[in-house]
């Protein structure tokens, strides 16, 4: 040992002489580990050097790897830190040890202290003359040129590649909980060396260097995407400038590294948020390089185009904000062309997904910037861009028209629905006929995928006569179920509730004749507690003063004459199922009012006799009308639109459902008693309590199409309340209201207990709704 130039030379001598092949490998490794545990640095260097010549054994034997870790990680990795501060040969030894031992999170935590010194070693790399041949460089543990003569040579591209791999592995093992404080700063420091202005910037021209460096940035972003990670992780100036520079390198054009850089730039654009001031200066040039990359970068180009338009608009972040129509035209041609190829089966699904996302973002951007485009004067270029969009949307509807009705719908259908929805929201007239025709295909989507179409369906004339009615009911039914994974569940449910309530209260519509689907049986009451008898018959329910003359003047949907009509029974069943399912939302009281208006609106055309035919419907109907009555007296606590719908509903159903009249009488009695301060004694005449903006406008308001109807409904309800006051029956109703409220509270508690028990079991109906059809592609949003 004393006669050799270094311990590394001794290791190579043993290897060259075949000594390792003449002894048992396990015993040789055990002897090497024994040396590594020695008290002197020379012995430890020799031991770890010899141990590294058993890579297969170290990789497969956790016990041997643990012994080696204990040998070098003692005293806060003091030995390993000394190696990183020594000669290039010993630094290579430390690098090889890190590469071998970073196999689990425990080892990563112990070795994290060595990552910053490792980056310091990389900072000493000089721009090697053999950078162009880095793909052939060796990255073995001892890292010499192959004959041992280069052991003390300065670090080069081979060591840089291995350091990039070591940092990426450390980030992956530490995860979002520990990486931001330990491995992430070291990784970002190494990326800074490769970024523009960094010491190692010229080496990025080589794909075999750029690709692992970009993979390191990708790992930084992956760690940052988890909850609890630093929000700016991987999005510092160095990472952004490095990724953008890689996108612009002509030497990387068309390579996997180029595609990875374009994808990372798109991810950075999507993750920086609207409040960020970051605008990539050379984004236009990056898009040009993406188009020039050919088929290898086509998917990444679409991804970047969609992210750029969504984040920065049609100007792509250029100063002045003018739309870059010259850049947009070839991108739109690529989007429309790839979409058609994908629909014809000549392109992969990933590319079709990227084309759909880019088209959706571009359509939205055109709608948002339509005024500026008209004022720009570039109408010919705008027309060329719109022609490409028309072509793409037309292809979507043609494909839906040719879709077979049998079998599972293709996965692309969910993506195409988003493109069609984006166009319908911006221009509902141009493809209105085609969209109505495509609804038959779109209704085969899962509720979570169909939800994006709700605003478009709402704008259709007589939408309740299309198959979309069943989807709207299904979304309202499963929105509160987490297993259904409806995006923005509370907003989707409110949209469905508004659509259903409005059409149910429309005098021109008659829902019993609409294509109503059957209610999934899993959402109907299954136990005796749910099928309780109605308890809403108050002491004076039969003799309530109903102003028939005023009611006759209100235009409202007709009430069915046949209580057993299939459509009437289905309406009643849907009202029951929706009430039992509850409504999602942070405010339980507001959700109850909205749910009451929805379920009550479905009962406007339903005769009271039908409720007696459907098990559980009578009790649910009583609870529904109580929620409506509470909303009318809630004042500013209720939403203005909900109060208007509740008022309209009360005026329409007051003479048809005596349970509503009883609920109004009981709630009015409580309001009058509270106003007079006399406990349960009747006070002044009760009055409705509208929220700000809830009162109907005057009859001459042309902008409010429901003003006349709602004003008439208000007179109906107020006449009813005045009749109660004049008849002197409020005191009896106040006593009844207190007892009914207690009973309803007990019923709600029992209902919630049953729901908690049901949540312990998987929802069968959700399983049906989510497994009959394939899930949408990842990244669709």
C-alpha positions in Angstrom: 0.0 0.0 0.0 2.8 2.4 0.9 4.4 1.9 -2.5 1.4 2.9 -4.5 0.5 6.4 -5.6 -3.0 6.3 -4.1 -5.6 3.9 -2.7 -7.4 4.1 -6.0 -4.3 2.9 -7.8 -4.2 -0.1 -5.5 -7.9 -0.9 -6.3 -7.1 -0.9 -10.0 -4.0 -3.0 -9.5 -6.1 -5.6 -7.7 -8.7 -5.5 -10.4 -6.1 -5.6 -13.2 -4.2 -8.5 -11.6 -7.2 -10.6 -11.2 -7.0 -10.8 -7.5 -10.7 -10.2 -7.1 -11.5 -13.1 -9.4 -9.3 -15.5 -7.4 -11.2 -15.1 -4.1 -14.8 -15.6 -3.1 -16.7 -12.4 -4.0 -18.8 -12.4 -0.7 -15.7 -12.8 1.4 -13.9 -10.1 -0.6 -16.8 -7.7 0.0 -16.9 -8.5 3.7 -13.2 -7.8 3.9 -13.6 -4.5 2.0 -16.4 -3.4 4.4 -14.2 -4.3 7.4 -11.5 -2.0 6.0 -14.1 0.7 5.5 -14.9 0.6 9.2 -11.2 1.2 10.1 -9.9 4.0 12.1 -7.6 5.5 9.5 -8.7 7.4 6.4 -6.3 5.4 4.3 -7.9 2.1 5.3 -11.4 3.5 4.9 -10.5 4.8 1.4 -9.1 1.4 0.4 -12.1 -0.4 1.9 -14.8 1.6 0.1 -12.8 1.5 -3.1 -12.7 -2.2 -3.0 -16.4 -2.4 -2.0 -17.4 -0.4 -5.0 -16.1 -3.1 -7.3 -19.0 -5.3 -6.1 -21.9 -3.2 -7.6 -24.2 -6.1 -8.1 -23.8 -7.3 -4.5 -24.3 -3.9 -3.1 -27.4 -3.4 -5.2 -29.0 -6.7 -4.2 -27.8 -6.9 -0.5 -29.5 -4.3 1.7 -27.4 -5.5 4.7 -24.1 -4.9 2.9 -25.3 -1.6 1.7 -26.3 -0.6 5.2 -22.8 -1.5 6.6 -21.2 0.6 3.9 -23.5 3.5 4.8 -22.7 3.2 8.4 -19.0 3.2 7.5 -19.1 6.5 5.6 -22.0 8.3 7.2 -20.7 8.3 10.8 -20.2 11.7 12.5 -22.6 13.5 10.1 -20.8 12.1 7.0 -17.5 13.7 8.1 -15.5 11.1 6.1 -17.5 11.6 3.0 -17.3 15.4 3.3 -13.5 15.1 3.5 -13.4 13.1 0.3 -15.5 15.8 -1.5 -12.9 18.4 -0.4 -9.9 16.4 -1.5 -8.3 15.5 -4.9 -10.4 14.8 -8.0 -9.8 11.0 -7.6 -11.2 11.0 -4.0 -14.1 13.3 -5.1 -14.9 10.7 -7.7 -14.9 8.0 -5.0 -17.4 10.1 -3.0 -19.6 10.6 -6.1 -19.6 6.8 -6.7 -20.5 6.1 -3.1 -23.5 8.6 -3.2 -24.7 6.9 -6.4 -24.6 3.4 -4.9 -26.0 4.3 -1.4 -28.9 6.5 -2.4 -31.3 3.6 -2.4 -34.0 4.5 0.2 -35.3 7.5 2.0 -33.3 6.7 5.2 -30.0 6.8 3.3 -31.1 10.0 1.5 -31.8 11.8 4.8 -28.3 10.9 6.1 -26.5 11.8 2.9 -28.3 15.0 2.1 -25.6 17.0 3.9 -23.2 16.0 1.1 -25.3 17.3 -1.8 -24.1 20.9 -1.5 -20.4 20.0 -1.5 -21.1 17.8 -4.4 -22.4 20.8 -6.4 -19.3 22.7 -5.4 -17.2 20.0 -7.0 -19.2 20.3 -10.2 -18.6 24.1 -10.1 -14.9 23.3 -10.6 -15.6 21.5 -13.9 -13.9 23.2 -16.8 -15.4 23.4 -20.3 -13.9 20.1 -21.4 -12.7 19.6 -25.0 -14.5 16.3 -25.2 -18.0 17.7 -24.4 -19.1 16.6 -27.8 -18.2 13.1 -27.0 -19.9 13.1 -23.6 -22.3 10.5 -24.7 -19.4 8.0 -24.7 -17.9 9.2 -21.4 -17.7 6.6 -18.6 -19.6 7.2 -15.4 -18.1 4.3 -13.4 -17.4 4.7 -9.8 -13.8 5.5 -10.1 -14.3 7.5 -13.2 -10.9 7.3 -15.0 -10.3 7.1 -18.6 -10.1 3.3 -18.5 -6.5 2.6 -17.7 -6.2 4.3 -14.4 -4.0 7.1 -15.7 -6.8 9.7 -15.5 -7.8 9.2 -11.8 -6.4 12.6 -10.8 -7.7 14.4 -13.9 -10.2 17.2 -13.2 -13.9 16.4 -13.3 -15.6 16.5 -16.7 -18.9 15.7 -18.4 -19.0 12.2 -17.1 -19.0 13.3 -13.5 -21.5 16.0 -14.2 -23.9 13.4 -15.6 -23.6 11.2 -12.5 -24.0 14.2 -10.2 -27.2 15.1 -12.0 -28.5 11.5 -11.5 -27.5 11.6 -7.8 -29.4 14.8 -7.1 -32.4 13.6 -9.0 -32.5 10.4 -7.0 -32.1 12.3 -3.7 -35.0 14.6 -4.6 -37.2 11.6 -5.4 -36.4 9.7 -2.2 -36.7 12.7 0.1 -40.1 13.7 -1.4 -42.0 17.0 -0.8 -41.7 16.8 3.0 -37.9 17.0 3.2 -36.5 17.8 -0.3 -37.3 21.6 -0.2 -35.0 22.1 2.8 -32.2 19.8 1.8 -31.8 18.5 -1.7 -33.8 21.2 -3.6 -31.3 24.1 -2.9 -28.4 21.9 -4.1 -30.3 20.9 -7.2 -31.2 24.4 -8.1 -27.6 25.5 -7.6 -26.5 22.9 -10.1 -29.1 24.0 -12.6 -27.8 27.6 -12.1 -24.4 26.4 -13.4 -26.0 25.2 -16.6 -28.3 28.2 -17.0 -27.4 31.1 -19.3 -24.5 32.9 -17.7 -23.5 29.8 -15.7 -20.1 28.3 -15.8 -21.2 25.1 -17.6 -23.7 26.7 -20.0 -21.9 25.5 -23.2 -22.4 21.8 -22.1 -26.2 22.2 -22.5 -25.7 22.0 -26.3 -25.2 18.3 -25.9 -28.4 16.3 -25.6 -26.9 13.7 -23.3 -26.1 16.5 -20.8 -29.3 18.5 -21.4 -31.6 15.6 -20.9 -30.6 14.6 -17.3 -30.4 18.2 -16.4 -34.0 18.7 -17.6 -35.0 15.5 -15.8 -33.7 17.1 -12.6 -35.9 20.2 -13.1 -38.8 17.9 -13.8 -38.2 16.2 -10.5 -38.1 19.6 -8.8 -41.5 20.4 -10.3 -42.9 17.0 -9.3 -41.9 17.5 -5.7 -43.4 21.0 -5.8 -46.7 19.7 -7.1 -47.4 17.9 -3.8 -49.2 19.5 -0.9 -47.0 21.0 1.6 -44.0 21.7 -0.8 -42.6 25.1 -1.3 -44.8 26.8 -4.0 -41.8 28.3 -5.8 -39.8 25.0 -5.9 -38.4 24.5 -9.4 -39.7 27.8 -10.6 -36.7 30.0 -9.6 -35.0 32.2 -12.2 -32.3 29.6 -12.8 -34.7 26.8 -13.6 -36.9 29.0 -15.8 -34.0 30.5 -17.8 -32.3 27.1 -18.2 -35.5 25.4 -19.5 -36.2 28.3 -21.9 -32.5 28.2 -23.1 -32.8 24.5 -23.8 -35.9 25.1 -25.9 -34.0 27.6 -28.0 -30.8 25.4 -28.6 -30.7 24.6 -32.3 -28.3 21.7 -31.4 -31.1 20.0 -29.5 -33.8 20.5 -32.1 -35.9 17.4 -32.6 -34.3 15.4 -29.8 -35.9 13.9 -26.7 -34.2 16.6 -24.7 -35.9 19.3 -26.8 -39.3 17.7 -26.3 -38.7 17.5 -22.6 -37.6 21.1 -22.4 -40.8 22.2 -24.3 -43.0 20.2 -21.9 -41.3 21.7 -18.9 -41.7 25.2 -20.2 -45.4 24.5 -20.6 -45.6 23.1 -17.1 -43.8 26.2 -15.8 -46.3 28.5 -17.6 -49.2 26.6 -16.2 -47.9 26.6 -12.6 -46.8 30.2 -12.2 -50.4 31.5 -11.7 -52.2 34.6 -13.0 -50.6 36.8 -10.4 -47.1 36.0 -11.6 -45.3 38.7 -13.6 -43.1 36.1 -15.4 -43.3 36.5 -19.1 -40.8 34.3 -21.1 -39.0 36.9 -23.3 -38.3 34.4 -26.2 -41.5 32.4 -26.0 -42.3 33.1 -29.7 -38.9 31.8 -30.7 -39.4 28.7 -28.5 -42.7 28.0 -30.3 -40.9 28.4 -33.6 -38.3 25.9 -32.6 -41.1 23.6 -31.4 -42.7 23.7 -34.9 -39.3 23.1 -36.5 -38.6 20.1 -34.3 -40.8 17.9 -36.5 -42.7 14.8 -35.3 -40.5 14.3 -32.3 -41.7 17.6 -30.7 -45.2 17.8 -32.1 -47.0 16.8 -28.9 -44.8 19.0 -26.8 -45.4 21.9 -29.2 -49.2 21.5 -28.8 -48.8 21.3 -25.0 -46.7 24.5 -25.0 -49.1 26.3 -27.4 -52.1 25.5 -25.2 -50.3 26.6 -22.0 -49.0 29.8 -23.6 -52.4 30.9 -24.9 -54.1 30.0 -21.7 -51.6 31.8 -19.5 -50.6 34.8 -21.7 -53.3 35.1 -24.3 -52.9 35.5 -28.1 -50.0 37.9 -27.6 -47.9 35.1 -26.1 -46.6 37.6 -23.5 -45.2 40.1 -26.0 -45.1 43.7 -24.9 -48.1 45.7 -26.1 -50.6 42.9 -25.9 -51.3 42.7 -29.7 -52.2 39.2 -30.9 -49.4 37.4 -32.8 -51.6 36.1 -35.5 -48.6 35.2 -37.7 -47.4 32.8 -35.1 -50.9 31.6 -34.2 -51.8 30.5 -37.8 -49.3 27.7 -38.1 -50.1 26.6 -34.6 -53.8 26.4 -35.3 -53.1 24.5 -38.5 -51.1 22.0 -36.4 -53.9 21.8 -33.8 -56.6 21.2 -36.4 -54.5 18.8 -38.4 -53.4 16.7 -35.4 -57.0 16.6 -34.2 -58.2 15.2 -37.5 -55.4 12.7 -37.7 -56.3 11.6 -34.1 -60.0 11.2 -34.9 -59.1 9.2 -38.0 -56.8 6.9 -35.9 -53.6 8.1 -37.5 -52.2 9.9 -34.4 -51.7 8.8 -30.8 -54.1 9.6 -28.0 -51.6 11.7 -26.2 -51.2 14.0 -29.2 -54.9 14.2 -29.7 -55.3 15.1 -26.0 -52.7 17.9 -26.4 -54.4 19.2 -29.6 -57.8 19.3 -27.8 -56.3 21.2 -24.8 -54.7 23.7 -27.1 -57.8 24.2 -29.2 -59.9 24.7 -26.0 -57.5 27.4 -24.7 -57.4 29.1 -28.1 -61.1 29.3 -28.4 -61.4 30.8 -24.9 -58.7 33.3 -25.7 -60.5 34.3 -29.0 -63.7 35.0 -27.0 -61.9 37.0 -24.4 -60.0 39.1 -27.0 -62.7 39.4 -29.6 -63.2 43.2 -29.2 -59.4 43.8 -29.5 -59.3 41.6 -32.6 -62.0 43.5 -34.3 -60.3 46.8 -33.5 -56.9 45.6 -34.7 -57.8 45.8 -38.4 -56.2 42.5 -39.2 -59.5 41.0 -40.2 -58.0 38.8 -42.9 -55.6 37.1 -40.5 -58.3 36.8 -37.9 -60.6 35.1 -40.5 -57.8 32.7 -41.4 -57.5 31.7 -37.7 -61.2 31.3 -37.3 -61.4 29.2 -40.4 -59.0 26.7 -38.7 -61.1 26.7 -35.5 -64.3 26.2 -37.5 -62.6 23.2 -39.2 -61.6 21.7 -35.9 -65.1 22.1 -34.3 -66.8 20.8 -37.4 -64.6 17.7 -37.3 -65.6 17.2 -33.6 -69.3 17.2 -34.4 -68.9 15.1 -37.6 -67.0 12.5 -35.5 -69.8 12.5 -32.9 -72.4 12.0 -35.6 -70.6 8.9 -36.9 -70.0 7.4 -33.5 -71.7 4.0 -33.1 -74.5 3.9 -30.5 -73.5 0.6 -29.1 -70.5 -0.3 -27.0 -68.4 1.9 -24.7 -67.7 5.4 -25.9 -64.1 6.1 -26.9 -61.8 7.9 -24.4 -61.5 10.9 -26.8 -65.2 11.8 -26.4 -64.5 13.6 -23.1 -61.8 15.7 -24.7 -64.0 16.6 -27.7 -66.8 17.6 -25.3 -64.5 20.2 -23.8 -63.7 21.6 -27.2 -67.4 21.7 -28.2 -68.3 23.3 -24.9 -65.6 26.0 -25.2 -67.0 27.0 -28.7 -70.6 27.0 -27.6 -69.9 29.3 -24.7 -68.3 31.8 -27.0 -70.6 31.5 -30.1 -73.7 29.4 -29.3 -75.3 30.0 -32.7 -72.9 28.8 -35.4 -72.8 25.2 -34.4 -76.1 25.1 -32.5 -77.7 22.4 -34.7 -74.5 20.3 -34.7 -74.2 20.6 -31.0 -77.8 19.5 -30.4 -77.1 16.5 -32.6 -73.9 15.7 -30.8 -75.6 15.7 -27.4 -76.7 12.2 -27.9 -73.1 11.1 -28.0 -72.0 13.4 -25.2 -74.7 12.1 -22.9 -72.8 8.8 -22.8 -70.1 10.5 -20.8 -69.7 10.0 -17.0 -71.4 12.8 -14.9 -67.9 14.2 -14.0 -67.0 14.5 -17.7 -70.4 15.9 -18.8 -70.4 18.7 -16.2 -68.3 21.0 -18.5 -71.3 21.0 -20.9 -73.9 22.3 -18.4 -73.7 26.0 -19.3 -73.9 25.2 -23.0 -76.9 22.9 -22.5 -78.6 25.7 -20.5 -78.5 28.0 -23.5 -80.2 25.5 -25.8 -83.9 26.0 -26.6 -86.1 23.3 -25.0 -83.0 21.6 -23.6 -85.3 19.6 -21.3 -86.6 17.7 -24.3 -83.0 16.4 -25.1 -81.2 13.5 -23.5 -79.2 16.1 -21.6 -82.1 16.2 -19.0 -81.1 12.8 -17.7 -77.4 13.9 -17.3 -78.4 17.1 -15.5 -80.5 15.0 -13.0 -77.6 12.5 -12.6 -75.0 15.2 -11.9 -77.3 16.9 -9.3 -77.8 13.4 -7.7 -74.1 12.4 -7.4 -72.4 15.8 -7.1 -72.1 15.5 -3.3 -70.5 12.1 -3.6 -66.7 12.3 -3.6 -66.5 9.0 -5.5 -68.2 10.6 -8.5 -65.3 13.1 -8.7 -67.4 15.8 -10.2 -65.1 18.9 -10.8 -66.2 21.9 -8.8 -69.0 19.8 -7.3 -70.8 22.7 -5.5 -70.8 24.9 -8.6 -71.9 22.0 -10.8 -74.8 21.2 -8.4 -76.0 24.8 -8.3 -75.9 25.0 -12.1 -78.0 21.8 -12.3 -80.4 23.1 -9.6 -80.9 26.4 -11.4 -81.5 24.7 -14.7 -84.0 22.2 -13.3 -85.9 24.7 -11.1 -86.2 27.2 -14.0 -87.5 24.7 -16.5 -89.9 23.1 -13.9 -91.4 26.5 -13.2 -91.7 27.5 -16.9 -95.3 27.7 -18.0 -94.2 26.6 -21.6 -92.6 23.4 -20.3 -94.3 20.3 -19.0 -91.8 18.0 -17.5 -94.0 14.8 -17.2 -93.7 14.5 -20.9 -90.0 15.0 -21.0 -87.5 12.1 -21.5 -87.0 11.5 -17.7 -84.7 8.5 -16.8 -85.4 6.1 -14.0 -83.9 7.0 -10.6 -81.0 4.7 -9.6 -82.6 2.5 -6.9 -79.6 2.9 -4.6 -80.7 6.5 -4.0 -84.2 5.7 -2.9 -85.2 5.0 0.8 -84.6 1.5 1.8 -85.5 1.4 5.5 -88.7 2.1 7.5 -87.3 5.3 9.0 -87.1 6.8 5.6 -90.7 5.9 4.7 -92.2 7.8 7.5 -95.7 9.1 7.2 -96.3 12.8 6.6 -96.6 14.9 9.8 -97.1 18.3 8.3 -100.8 18.4 8.6 -101.3 21.3 10.9 -104.4 21.8 13.1 -105.9 24.2 10.6 -104.5 22.9 7.3 -107.9 22.2 5.8 -109.2 25.7 6.3 -106.2 27.7 5.1 -107.2 30.9 3.2 -106.1 30.3 -0.4 -106.7 33.3 -2.7 -108.0 31.4 -5.7 -108.7 34.4 -7.9 -105.2 35.7 -7.8 -103.7 32.2 -8.4 -105.7 31.9 -11.6 -103.9 34.9 -13.1 -100.4 33.4 -12.6 -99.1 31.7 -15.7 -97.6 28.4 -14.4 -97.1 24.8 -15.6 -100.3 22.7 -15.6 -100.8 20.1 -12.9 -101.1 16.5 -14.2 -104.6 15.0 -14.1 -103.3 11.4 -13.8 -101.6 10.8 -10.5 -100.2 7.5 -11.8 -98.7 8.8 -15.1 -95.2 7.4 -15.5 -93.7 10.8 -16.0 -95.4 12.2 -13.0 -94.2 9.3 -10.8 -90.7 9.7 -12.1 -90.7 13.4 -11.2 -91.9 12.6 -7.7 -89.2 9.9 -7.4 -86.5 12.3 -8.6 -87.6 14.9 -6.0 -87.4 12.3 -3.3 -84.0 11.0 -4.4 -82.5 14.5 -4.6 -83.8 15.4 -1.2 -82.3 12.3 0.3 -78.9 12.9 -1.4 -78.5 16.4 0.0 -76.6 19.2 -1.7 -72.9 20.0 -1.6 -71.6 23.3 -0.3 -69.9 24.9 2.7 -73.1 26.5 4.1 -75.5 23.7 5.1 -78.4 26.1 5.7 -78.0 27.8 2.3 -77.7 24.4 0.6 -80.9 23.2 2.3 -82.8 26.2 0.9 -81.5 25.6 -2.6 -82.3 21.9 -2.4 -85.8 22.7 -1.1 -86.4 25.0 -4.1 -85.1 22.3 -6.5 -87.1 19.4 -5.1 -90.2 21.6 -4.7 -90.0 22.8 -8.3 -90.1 19.2 -9.5 -93.4 18.8 -7.7 -95.2 21.7 -9.3 -96.9 19.5 -11.9 -97.2 16.5 -9.6 -100.6 15.9 -7.9 -100.5 15.4 -4.1 -101.9 11.9 -4.6 -98.7 10.9 -6.4 -96.7 11.6 -3.2 -98.8 9.0 -1.4 -98.0 6.4 -4.0 -94.2 6.7 -3.8 -92.8 5.4 -0.5 -91.1 8.1 1.4 -92.2 10.9 -0.9 -94.8 12.4 1.5 -92.3 12.9 4.3 -89.7 14.3 1.9 -92.3 16.6 0.4 -93.1 18.0 3.9 -89.4 18.7 4.5 -89.0 20.2 1.1 -91.9 22.7 1.7 -90.5 23.7 5.1 -87.2 24.5 3.5 -88.9 26.7 0.9 -90.9 28.5 3.6 -87.7 29.1 5.7 -86.0 30.6 2.6 -88.8 33.2 2.1 -88.3 34.5 5.7 -84.5 34.2 5.8 -83.8 37.8 4.8 -80.3 38.7 3.8 -79.0 35.2 4.8 -80.5 33.7 1.6 -79.1 34.3 -2.0 -81.2 36.7 -4.0 -81.7 34.2 -6.9 -82.7 31.4 -4.6 -85.2 33.7 -2.9 -86.7 34.7 -6.3 -87.1 31.0 -7.2 -88.6 30.2 -3.8 -91.1 33.0 -4.2 -92.1 31.9 -7.7 -92.4 28.3 -6.5 -94.6 29.3 -3.5 -97.0 31.3 -5.8 -97.3 28.4 -8.2 -97.8 25.5 -5.7 -99.6 27.2 -2.8 -103.1 25.9 -3.8 -101.8 22.6 -5.1 -99.9 21.3 -2.1 -101.5 22.0 1.3 -98.2 21.0 2.9 -96.6 24.1 1.5 -99.5 26.2 2.8 -99.0 24.6 6.2 -95.3 25.2 6.2 -95.8 28.9 5.2 -98.4 29.3 7.9 -96.1 27.8 10.6 -93.1 29.9 9.5 -95.1 33.1 9.3 -96.5 32.5 12.8 -92.9 32.2 14.2 -91.9 35.4 12.3 -94.9 37.3 13.6 -94.2 36.1 17.2 -90.6 37.1 17.0 -91.5 40.5 15.6 -94.0 41.3 18.3 -91.8 39.9 21.1 -94.8 38.2 22.7 -93.5 34.6 22.6 -96.1 32.3 21.0 -98.8 34.8 20.8 -99.8 36.2 17.5 -98.5 39.6 16.7 -98.6 41.9 13.6 -99.3 40.6 10.1 -96.2 38.6 9.0 -94.3 39.8 6.0 -91.9 38.2 3.6 -88.2 39.0 4.1 -86.4 39.3 0.8 -82.6 39.7 0.6 -81.0 42.7 -1.1 -81.7 42.4 -4.8 -84.3 39.7 -4.3 -87.4 41.7 -4.9 -89.0 41.5 -8.3 -88.5 44.5 -10.5 -91.5 46.6 -11.7 -93.8 45.3 -14.4 -92.2 47.7 -16.9 -88.7 46.2 -16.5 -88.0 44.6 -19.9 -84.6 43.2 -18.8 -86.3 41.0 -16.2 -88.4 38.4 -18.1 -89.7 36.9 -14.8 -90.6 40.3 -13.2 -94.4 40.0 -13.9 -94.7 36.4 -12.9 -92.7 36.9 -9.6 -94.6 40.0 -8.7 -97.9 38.1 -9.2 -96.5 35.2 -7.1 -95.6 37.7 -4.3 -99.1 39.0 -4.2 -100.4 35.5 -4.0 -98.2 34.7 -1.0 -98.8 38.0 0.8 -102.6 37.7 0.3 -102.3 34.3 1.9 -100.4 35.7 4.9 -102.9 38.5 5.3 -105.7 36.0 5.4 -103.9 34.1 8.2 -103.6 37.3 10.2 -107.2 38.3 9.7 -108.4 34.9 10.6 -106.6 34.9 13.9 -105.1 31.5 13.4 -101.4 32.4 13.8 -101.2 31.5 17.5 -102.2 27.9 16.8 -99.7 27.7 14.0 -96.9 29.0 16.2 -97.4 26.2 18.7 -97.6 23.7 15.8 -94.4 25.1 14.3 -92.4 24.6 17.5 -93.4 21.0 17.7 -92.9 20.4 14.0 -89.4 21.9 14.2 -88.4 19.5 16.9 -89.7 16.6 15.0 -87.9 17.6 11.9 -84.6 18.0 13.8 -84.9 14.5 15.1 -85.6 13.2 11.6 -82.6 15.0 10.2 -80.4 13.6 12.9 -81.5 10.1 12.1 -81.0 10.8 8.4 -77.4 12.0 8.9 -76.7 8.9 11.0 -77.9 6.6 8.2 -75.7 8.6 5.8 -72.7 8.1 7.9 -73.3 4.4 8.1 -73.7 4.3 4.3 -70.5 6.1 3.6 -68.6 3.2 5.1 -69.6 1.1 2.1 -68.7 1.9 -1.5 -71.5 3.6 -3.4 -72.9 1.1 -5.8 -74.6 3.7 -8.0 -71.4 5.7 -8.3 -69.6 2.5 -9.3 -72.2 2.0 -12.0 -71.9 5.6 -13.2 -68.1 5.6 -13.2 -67.2 2.1 -14.6 -69.7 1.7 -17.4 -67.6 4.2 -19.4 -63.9 4.7 -19.7 -62.3 7.5 -17.7 -61.1 10.6 -19.5 -57.4 11.0 -20.3 -55.0 12.2 -17.6 -54.2 15.9 -18.0 -57.4 16.7 -19.8 -58.0 19.7 -17.6 
